[in-house]
């Protein structure tokens, strides 16, 4: 899998040209000059926006302009990861169940997700079976299963939550707050 390039773009916020035009122009100039190889994978709009300190809308506009002009080929959604963490009861739902049928699905606890998670809704509609779940989180962490298998793969993590995850997240947050000297110590047992 090819890694995206790091683009040495320099933006001039005082220039007459918009930021998106500057981004598109510098990428176009790099292709023409040969410093940006034809077929090279560009960074995602999100990563480029972060690196340049601009909004993602600006980089999306630049990429759209380059695609419309024939300089780039867009692959929206390639390598997409969806963390579905809000469906913790049978009536809650965040995703259209159809997406579960076209994605690689991981769960925190498959049996629990089959009853209350996003997986539950896809199972009820006959879109997937439990066998479509690639792995549970514990299998990924322990190395018993692998994660994403290709750059283009769409993966969904269906998390209905466990007390152990909640406790681990709380402990980590507490430790980071103490280490950074942030937060306020509260005595709840007075």
Secondary structure, DSSP 8 states (H G I E B T S, - for coil): ------------TTSSS-HHHHHHHHHHHHHHHTSS-TT-----HHHHHHHHTS-HHHHHHHHHHHHHTTS----TTTT-EEEE----STT---S-THHHHTSEEEESSHHHHHHHSHHHHHHHTTS--GGGEEEEHHHHHHTSS----STT--EEEE----HHHHHHHHHHHHHHHHHHT-S----TT-
